[in-house]
């Protein structure tokens, strides 16, 4: 997700808060919350609301820890990219030890909260997501292969599974459908960003798809993934998780995503790539909101 450049100086609190990548975390917690709500038949009790609130806090803390750890690993890369050069680790405002202690503290507190106040399954799934993003994706996959975002997208697709596990104590097929939607949404979402940020990635040395395979091939992949995503987005209706309201919203949103990808494939511009990236965020947010509304109708 793109971020606006903050003021030249930040308070110490703002520096640590920035390490958690708050706008990304907001989307993660939102998706986890959708999983929680869908796991509870009918209107949740006050007890269930309390459980969901604690689970959201625990997931937020562990996800923030993973983001902070990512800032340590990628500080030299972040310093080369306009989108990330402002981060405190990239600017040298926070050292590796400070950031590592901060990350470890968030992870320990969040994991303890999930283990003792929610259930061990949620804690272990959340911790596995931390390892998947902070280590497997950031350290191994991202600098190794242009398919990094496809394989590493599994970590980003976990939030609704975590939410479901927090409320149900298991991982049902419904949670896996939500996982699949985000997993297939991630590549066209991220590649749209990489297209108009390609020079940043070229300077960083990361083998992102537009750098290794070119603009035209990446645009084709974005288009193809939107068609696959459409099929996945129909699964909640097919499986019986949702009704016609969700189906109508899903068709409209996916038609919009496909249309943006088609325009991008036909006649590229950085402006259109930005619009496609922004629409992808709207797509996922409204899709999950429709699932939420449909659940109570």
C-alpha positions, 0 to 999 in steps of 0.5 A: 500500500502506498504511503504519504511522506510524513513530516521531516521530523517525527516524535519517538512514538510516531516513529515506532508507530510507523514501523507497524505500517498502520494502514496495512495493519488496518486492512489486516484487522478488518479482514480478520474481523470479517472472519470473526463475524462470519464464524458466529451465527446470528448476532454475537453476544456481548461475550463474543464481542469481547472475545473478538475485540481481544483477538483483534488486539492480539492479531494487530500486535503480532502483525505490527511485530512482523511489519517492524521486523520487515523494516529491519530486514529491508532498511537498505532497500527502503532507503532506495525507494521513494515510497519507503525512504521516510521509514525511521529504520531507512533514515537511521532514526531507529536502530536495529536493536531498538526495532528488534526489541520493539518487534519482539515485545509486540509479538510476545504480548500479542501471542500471549494475549491470543494464547491465554485469552482466545485459544492456542490454535489462533496463537499458533496460526498467527505466529506462523503468519508472522514467520511466513511474512517476516522470514519466509517472504521477506528474507527468502522469497522476496529477493529470490523470485519474481513470484515472491508476491504469489507465494508470499501472498499466503501470509497476507491471506491468513487474517480471516482464517485467524479471525475464524479460528478465534471465534470457532476454535477451528478452521472451517471451509468458509475460512479457507474460501476467504483465504483463497479470495485474498490469496488470488487478490494479492498478485493483481493488487500488488503488481499494479503498484509495482508497475508504476513503481518499477524504477524504485524496484529496479534501483532496489535490486528486487526481482519484481515481475515488471523488472524481470519480465517487463511491463507488458507481461505483468499487465497480462498477468494482472488481467488473467488473475482478475478472471481467476479472482472472479471465480474465487469470489463466487465461491461464498455464494456457491458454497452457501455462505452468502445470498444474492446480495453478496453475489450481485456486489461480487459480480459488480466489483469483479467486473470493475476490477477486470475492466481496470485490468483490461484498460491497463493491458490495452493502453498502459499509463502510470495513472491507470496503474495507480487507479487499478491499484486503488480500485483493488483496495476498494474491491476487497474492502467492499467485497468483505463488507458485502459479506458482512451485511449479507450475513445479517440479512 
